[in-house]
């Protein structure tokens, strides 16, 4: 059997995985900059990327702490965002082979990008190659980007360059593709509204926790006709 | 940022990953559960955008950030790459602050 890195049928997938990883590295830079801008040290910022390694949760935790929120509310919001990696794990468990030790390593790499690249491949072999190539390359790029961003962010005043907007602007880019789904748009609308309405009345960080109410949209079964409720 | 939070978050995030991949393994969750979990990012990330754009502490505000994010939204809508969305948002915010 041709080794995976020389198999021409796998080449397009590998190129796509590496391209994605490089792009995520740029996002890592913005995490590093934003994290030190929000008051973390360079070491703490790098520890978050090395140990937590799930972008949205890291951004969320730093953003809540930076605004003055408690550890509990920062942790709660970040863990809610991390919960979906459990669902990705379910999807990947049907596709990954190997020893238990290898699976504990794979677990740390089970995130949005690795799962998306893997499930998009047509064969089981390509799925595993895509998972590991994306996982290893993305881990390297994300952490290198974080370090560069944290060092650069400590050297300048982030507000002068509008870098306090790096987080929300990155979030916009992250969330936008999800809006192709009607339920996701509704969940986002509810989540965003709940957050703004509760900000003046609840401790900092709590509105982010309350915004999870938006997922209740998912309680309803998917309907084929969008206006069927109105018709009934 | 505190080390306590970093450690708790690292352990918690890894626990979710291990639960799905190793403990639950090939089993599937009830569809309603998967549907709700799948909507968490849309709800929370949107809330984070609102918080980072329109609030300072517990106050609602409109400032330079609002314009920066408005431009970022337009860029994302036009399918601009991630880095372009971030740079445009930051640049517009910085420019408005200079005015």
Interface residues (C-beta under 8 A of the other chain):
Chain A: X23 X26 X27 X30 X35 X38 X39 X40 X41 X44 X45 X47 X48 X51 X52 X53 X54 X56 X57 X58 X59 X60 X61 X62 X63 X65 X67 X68 X71 X74 X75 X77 X78 X79 X80 X81 X82 X83 X84 X85 X86 X87 X88 X89 X90 X92 X93 X94 X96 X100 X103 X104 X106 X107 X108 X110 X159 X160 X161 X162 X163 X164 X165 X166 X167 X168 X169 X170 X171 X172 X173 X174 X175 X176 X178 X179 X181 X183 X184 X185 X187 X188 X189 X190 X191 X192 X194 X195 X196 X199 X200 X204 X207 X208 X211 X212 X213 X214 X215 X216 X217 X218 X219 X222
Chain B: X1 X2 X3 X4 X5 X6 X7 X8 X9 X10 X12 X13 X14 X16 X17 X18 X19 X20 X21 X22 X24 X25 X26 X27 X28 X29 X32 X34 X35 X36 X37 X38 X39 X40 X41 X42 X43 X44 X45 X46 X47 X48 X49 X50 X51 X52 X53 X54 X55 X57 X58 X59 X60 X64 X65 X68 X69 X72 X73 X75 X76 X77 X81 X82 X83 X85 X86 X88 X89 X90 X91 X92 X93 X94 X95 X97
